[in-house]
Amino acid sequence: MDHGTIMDGWIVPVVGDTAVGKTAITLQFAWNYFVDESYRRQLMVDNRRCFIEPMDGEGMDLDEFLRDLWPRKAKGVILLYSIVSRSTFNRLEEIRKLVITKDEGAIFILVGNKCDSATGREVSIEEGAAMARQFGCQFVEASAKTAQNVELVFATLIRALRQTRGDTIGTSSTHAEPTQLRKRKNRCIIL
């Protein structure tokens, strides 16, 4: 069987405080470019094509945004903050809890955006990693502007989503088994 011809689709909300780069990371992923201002992209993950529709809810109240998403079967969530804004980092727990009220089984990826910034860092890598441990997950920093780790964030989320439904075709054996992932609540994958 040629696994390259099998395709699945995922809606992936990108959540976080105002001005952390939700739209920028969405556009970088969808169209491979950075802009200062519904996107869909096809991606090969483990030799299988999938469609990813990242949604950022810019301009919407977070609760309204989440209420609209979960009936559409969104399961994987990029929990995003800006490394140059302490206030966006401080809101992570509140945002995460709001997502969990919509779906206890949501899979999170914690991402510190704007790692390309030469000045103004307000949240250290160590603090990001500590927050990830608190959430029971790992951590990665990315840059929507330079594309650093952006595609990796989405590919890793798709792998985790596939594993939670027991779909392991073409996945690496280094990832957790689907039954292990299903047993853990409030999961967060860190790259």
TABEL-V420097 format. One record per residue. N is the residue number from 1. OMEGA is omega in whole degrees, 0 to 359 (NA if undefined). NEAR is the number of other C-alpha atoms within 8 Angstrom. D_LAST is the distance of its C-alpha to the last C-alpha in Angstrom with 2 decimals. Layout:
# TABEL-V420097
N;OMEGA;NEAR;D_LAST
N;OMEGA;NEAR;D_LAST
This chain:
# TABEL-V420097
1;178;2;30.05
2;183;5;28.16
3;178;9;24.72
4;181;8;24.26
5;177;7;26.86
6;181;8;25.31
7;174;9;23.69
8;183;7;22.22
9;183;8;21.58
10;170;10;19.29
11;186;13;19.82
12;176;13;16.70
13;175;13;17.69
14;185;14;16.06
15;179;13;17.37
16;182;13;17.92
17;178;9;20.94
18;173;5;23.31
19;175;6;22.46
20;179;12;18.71
21;181;12;18.36
22;180;13;18.01
23;182;9;20.55
24;180;13;19.37
25;177;13;15.82
26;180;13;17.63
27;178;13;20.16
28;179;15;17.89
29;187;12;16.20
30;187;10;19.60
31;178;7;21.85
32;172;8;19.99
33;182;9;21.69
34;174;12;21.54
35;178;8;24.27
36;175;4;25.25
37;NA;4;26.12
38;183;5;25.24
39;180;9;23.14
40;179;9;22.41
41;175;10;20.82
42;182;8;20.89
43;173;9;17.88
44;177;8;17.85
45;182;10;15.09
46;177;7;16.05
47;176;8;19.52
48;177;12;20.15
49;172;13;20.83
50;172;12;19.87
51;176;12;20.80
52;178;12;18.46
53;179;12;20.32
54;182;13;18.23
55;186;11;20.54
56;176;10;20.53
57;181;11;23.82
58;180;6;24.88
59;180;4;28.30
60;170;7;28.16
61;184;7;28.23
62;180;8;24.93
63;178;7;26.90
64;179;8;28.80
65;181;10;25.72
66;179;10;24.18
67;179;9;27.63
68;186;8;27.90
69;190;10;24.55
70;173;11;24.64
71;179;7;27.86
72;175;7;26.14
73;174;7;23.73
74;181;12;20.50
75;181;12;18.02
76;186;14;14.46
77;172;13;13.88
78;179;12;11.78
79;193;13;12.68
80;171;16;13.22
81;178;15;15.07
82;180;14;16.53
83;179;14;16.16
84;179;10;19.87
85;179;12;21.03
86;183;10;21.23
87;179;6;22.84
88;177;13;19.90
89;181;11;17.72
90;180;7;20.68
91;185;10;20.90
92;182;12;17.48
93;178;7;19.11
94;180;7;22.02
95;179;10;20.08
96;179;9;17.95
97;178;8;21.30
98;177;9;22.92
99;182;11;20.44
100;177;11;20.96
101;178;7;24.71
102;183;9;24.39
103;179;9;22.30
104;182;9;21.41
105;180;10;19.33
106;178;12;17.01
107;182;14;13.33
108;165;13;11.23
109;179;17;7.96
110;184;15;8.46
111;172;14;8.64
112;183;14;11.04
113;177;14;13.11
114;179;14;15.81
115;176;9;14.31
116;183;8;17.11
117;181;8;19.70
118;181;5;21.95
119;172;4;23.63
120;179;6;23.47
121;178;10;20.21
122;181;8;20.83
123;182;11;17.56
124;175;8;16.25
125;180;7;12.81
126;178;6;14.22
127;176;8;15.23
128;179;11;11.91
129;179;10;10.54
130;177;8;13.88
131;178;8;13.72
132;177;14;10.54
133;178;9;12.62
134;179;7;15.53
135;181;9;13.99
136;182;9;12.95
137;179;13;9.19
138;190;13;6.21
139;172;14;5.56
140;170;10;5.04
141;183;11;8.49
142;175;14;10.04
143;175;14;13.70
144;182;14;15.67
145;183;13;18.57
146;181;7;17.40
147;180;14;14.85
148;176;8;12.21
149;183;10;8.80
150;181;13;10.73
151;178;8;11.32
152;178;8;7.88
153;183;11;7.12
154;179;8;10.38
155;179;10;10.30
156;177;10;7.51
157;179;13;9.60
158;177;11;12.68
159;181;10;11.93
160;179;10;11.58
161;179;11;14.67
162;181;10;16.56
163;181;13;16.07
164;177;11;17.39
165;176;7;20.47
166;181;8;20.91
167;184;7;20.38
168;179;7;19.02
169;176;5;20.95
170;181;8;19.26
171;180;8;15.99
172;179;6;14.89
173;180;5;16.20
174;180;4;13.14
175;179;6;11.77
176;178;8;13.51
177;181;7;16.99
178;181;10;17.96
179;177;8;20.41
180;181;8;17.98
181;181;11;15.86
182;183;9;19.18
183;183;6;20.44
184;176;7;17.83
185;175;7;18.59
186;183;12;16.52
187;175;13;13.20
188;179;13;9.92
189;178;14;6.61
190;186;11;3.75
191;NA;9;0.00
